[in-house]
Amino acid sequence: MLKTDARIVALVLTTLGYSHAFAAASSMTNDAQTFVRYEDFGAKGDGKTDDLAAIAQAHAFANQHRLPVRANAQATYYIGGKPETVTIQTDTDFGSAHFIIDDRTVAKINVNVFSVTSTLPPVYPKGITTLKKDSGRSVTRRSGTAWCASRMPRPSATSAKG
């Protein structure tokens, strides 16, 4: 993204109410920093201030613009009792940051704080129908794609891809 384009994006997002968007877009203009930080959206990382809204906004912005997210390694992010789920769809480096998830006053205790999803279509490797501990099978990584197990139903044999 060109520096001018990033500033235009920042101005539009700021106009729409994303008060910290200029800092996030400004981070895109520096060649050495092409990622989003929670602090770009107002996170304090002090272990006391509820950072959930800033974390959610940072990931929404990163997901939309396909940017990685980096947490501040020295930060302690406090997540209060709001029933909100943050969707993560891009590379995220939590580093050595700490997260305090305070669920003492949560009405809906079963709501996930983070949901990690992919925008890529699923790939079904041929010959592997299940993954079990100590099965002796090797699951390998293709360039840019990680093989992983999930609870998704397996497609019929006619629609399976390999």
Secondary structure as GFF3:
##gff-version 3
##sequence-region A 1 162
A	DSSP	alpha_helix	3	15	.	.	.	ID=ss1
A	DSSP	alpha_helix	21	29	.	.	.	ID=ss2
A	DSSP	beta_strand	36	37	.	.	.	ID=ss3
A	DSSP	three_ten_helix	38	41	.	.	.	ID=ss4
A	DSSP	beta_strand	46	50	.	.	.	ID=ss5
A	DSSP	alpha_helix	52	65	.	.	.	ID=ss6
A	DSSP	beta_strand	69	70	.	.	.	ID=ss7
A	DSSP	beta_strand	76	79	.	.	.	ID=ss8
A	DSSP	beta_strand	86	88	.	.	.	ID=ss9
A	DSSP	beta_strand	92	93	.	.	.	ID=ss10
A	DSSP	beta_strand	98	101	.	.	.	ID=ss11
A	DSSP	beta_strand	114	116	.	.	.	ID=ss12
###
